């Protein structure tokens, strides 16, 4: 009987998750590499690195669960909307408004766009939380169903929390956020901006968002690698 390692299956699955999240193929794998390099810099023990490894590969396991909600809010293909969200600082109202104007109902007429923007405005900030919460909860539950550790599942659920408490789904702050989740959050944004503008662009985004999105100590580790 041929034995297939879980890591091999999840590595392959991560490419499908890249598609559902609207990211270029290999996004999860490259995020995993960045996250594991950060873990090496932090000198995490092997057992902890193993939990982190699976969290990084499976971080987007629940990303297809919010597709219908995103379509309802923005009136178009959810994948480019998801991609566009990550190239803006959605914590900034200016960026949030610019994002809404760029992506809401973009395939429709002017009247349809106005209607869709009205739907989005009525939904309000709670809709943003819902989009993240359903993805994080579903991803954590999928991870548990596959038999990974509870710290891995918790990292997936909390990966969109921010250091200053402004993230989702629970508004955790600082060290309330599991360490693995903090690493996943930094690694995925780093990978996206590295693809857009190279390592310097990625480091600059991490620097600008430290103490707000990201644990400052992890940003130091990122700069070191």
Steps between C-alpha positions, in 0.01 A plus 500: 500500500633843404503757779448864413611764749244753622746778417509385137121502472471841664775647281303394193173623650653840570511569125123454480462732798709762320242498220203542733675786682581674172875480552768390250581131514757423765389779735439267795823310436703820487324632811593173667865547408503854641324391818737211557800728450354731766457196729864410441606853590291476819657159573166330555533132599425233235155405637386863484639541150296198392176656628589828330584323173152351471336830598689681224406245233135485610449868579246542218310176558180690567536767234231364267239524777464879464471504120122540498511781755766689305292465182198631688694801627704589191292356215779324314758223491625448856857404404626837365317674785690287752826565319433873492422511871849385594679764295338776707512587868135421571539650849517847339166665416656671199625167368169333586298754301741482206472121503119511504490743206749289304338161548128542572279411204779574257346286223160674520355830383539824696157448656580141595824613659318761708253236616781261592692771684182576695470131593860502619452820701187365670684181593757713680809394697329187631508354149878531495524308824263234365715445191808435711322309777335243275830430325695466824242281674456272201875470446561403861226238489638349179842479662354320802316256271832415335647414839757776546583636845276747682775768498504469119122541482512799737770663287279473192204647686699797635726577202309822415528643852721810528753596764308813606163321526361628170480165322245218476310295605531577873705820521779329694793721596874443542597170654135396528550404136665156469861527384442275200211721389719810526762332281242387243353850478839658439619231259197519272513880464877485449457247219236709322706820505818315410321380187387854421821691563774267623652454846550873562128568446408215734731623774369856463137387544596296806686801642204737444254259659706386800337571838170526313453189286815315600694398809809729494726215610389291204569792266854509641534128426369553147753777435776273631427233238 
